[in-house]
Amino acid sequence: VYSFAENDIELMRRRRETQWAARISAALDEGRFELFRMPIKPLQREEPGEHYEILVRMRDEAGKIVSPEHFIAAAERYNITPAIDRWVIENTLRWLVSNADERDKLLMCAINLSGQSLGDDKFLPFVIEQFARIDVDVASRICFEITETSAVASFSQANRFIRALKDLGCKFSLDDFGTGLSSFNYLKQFPVDYLKIDGSF
């Protein structure tokens, strides 16, 4: 039994997330997601190429940019993040294939993956298919970022995912490192190339 209260904060949050879930699905259907890139710069030496992280943004019904902090929680609650991840991967690869100049300058392109995608049995075949569909080799320039928490939560699937895509030449980064339990113990189990130390440190 749950007593209704009109100003219940949890109820209002759930209602807001339900509305966001519908808006996210509509944005995917209507092509209102966009890719942005954030440069990653070395502190001690110059690198012979560009290194950046791909970020996704959504435009609302009026065309204004919506920050992920407004819609990611709803996307995760209603299991929409794998669809967003698919869109990001497909469109990032399409962009790299069609822009030879950008591709030639690229050293590394990081793409974030949600824990829900790692737990989706159909996600790995989808990613492999995306690489198989393109003629140029971009797999060696893609670095998938997975959070330590999601990697530990779906340990065997994450391990299988990492090893399968490393065989194609992809690299991996363990994000938010230090926030999960048994960090160093699990680190020995994951063949990752980079660690991203959590901002709290």
Backbone hydrogen bonds, N-H to C=O, Kabsch-Sander energy under -0.5 kcal/mol:
donor,donor_aa,acceptor,acceptor_aa,energy
8,D,5,A,-2.0
12,M,8,D,-2.3
13,R,9,I,-2.3
14,R,10,E,-2.4
15,R,11,L,-2.5
16,R,12,M,-2.3
17,E,13,R,-2.3
18,T,14,R,-2.3
19,Q,15,R,-1.9
20,W,16,R,-2.1
21,A,17,E,-2.4
22,A,18,T,-1.5
23,R,19,Q,-1.9
24,I,20,W,-2.9
25,S,21,A,-2.1
26,A,22,A,-2.0
27,A,23,R,-2.3
28,L,24,I,-2.3
29,D,25,S,-2.2
30,E,26,A,-2.2
31,G,28,L,-0.8
32,R,27,A,-3.0
34,E,57,R,-3.0
36,F,55,L,-3.0
38,M,53,E,-2.6
40,I,51,H,-3.5
41,K,39,P,-0.5
49,G,47,E,-1.4
50,E,105,K,-3.1
52,Y,108,M,-2.2
53,E,38,M,-2.6
54,I,110,A,-3.3
55,L,36,F,-3.1
57,R,34,E,-2.6
58,M,66,V,-1.5
59,R,32,R,-3.1
60,D,64,K,-2.9
63,G,60,D,-2.0
66,V,58,M,-3.7
70,H,67,S,-2.1
71,F,67,S,-0.6
71,F,68,P,-0.9
72,I,68,P,-3.2
75,A,71,F,-2.3
76,E,72,I,-2.5
77,R,73,A,-2.3
78,Y,74,A,-2.3
79,N,76,E,-1.2
80,I,75,A,-3.6
81,T,75,A,-1.1
83,A,80,I,-0.6
84,I,80,I,-1.7
85,D,81,T,-3.0
86,R,82,P,-2.4
87,W,83,A,-1.9
88,V,84,I,-2.5
89,I,85,D,-2.6
90,E,86,R,-2.6
91,N,87,W,-2.3
92,T,88,V,-2.4
93,L,89,I,-2.4
94,R,90,E,-1.9
95,W,91,N,-2.1
96,L,92,T,-2.3
97,V,93,L,-2.5
98,S,94,R,-2.0
99,N,95,W,-0.9
100,A,98,S,-0.5
103,R,99,N,-2.5
104,D,100,A,-2.5
105,K,101,D,-1.2
106,L,102,E,-0.8
106,L,103,R,-0.6
107,L,50,E,-3.5
108,M,50,E,-1.9
109,C,141,R,-2.9
110,A,52,Y,-2.9
111,I,143,C,-2.5
112,N,54,I,-0.5
113,L,145,E,-2.7
118,L,114,S,-1.5
119,G,115,G,-1.5
120,D,117,S,-1.3
121,D,119,G,-0.6
123,F,120,D,-1.5
124,L,120,D,-0.6
126,F,122,K,-1.3
127,V,123,F,-2.3
128,I,124,L,-2.5
129,E,125,P,-2.2
130,Q,126,F,-2.0
131,F,127,V,-1.8
132,A,128,I,-2.1
133,R,129,E,-1.6
134,I,131,F,-0.9
138,V,136,V,-1.0
141,R,138,V,-1.8
142,I,139,A,-1.4
143,C,109,C,-2.8
144,F,171,K,-2.5
145,E,111,I,-3.1
146,I,144,F,-0.6
146,I,173,S,-2.5
147,T,113,L,-0.5
148,E,175,D,-2.2
151,A,147,T,-2.3
152,V,148,E,-2.3
153,A,149,T,-2.2
154,S,150,S,-1.9
155,F,152,V,-1.0
158,A,154,S,-2.9
159,N,155,F,-2.4
160,R,156,S,-2.2
161,F,157,Q,-2.6
162,I,158,A,-2.7
163,R,159,N,-2.5
164,A,160,R,-2.3
165,L,161,F,-2.0
166,K,162,I,-2.1
167,D,163,R,-1.3
169,G,166,K,-0.9
170,C,165,L,-2.2
171,K,142,I,-2.7
173,S,144,F,-2.5
174,L,194,Y,-2.5
175,D,146,I,-3.1
175,D,173,S,-0.8
177,F,174,L,-0.5
177,F,196,K,-2.5
179,T,176,D,-1.6
183,S,180,G,-0.6
186,Y,182,S,-2.7
187,L,183,S,-1.8
188,K,184,F,-1.0
188,K,185,N,-0.6
189,Q,186,Y,-1.2
190,F,186,Y,-1.1
192,V,190,F,-2.1
193,D,172,F,-2.5
194,Y,172,F,-1.8
196,K,174,L,-2.7
197,I,195,L,-0.7
198,D,177,F,-2.3
201,F,198,D,-2.0
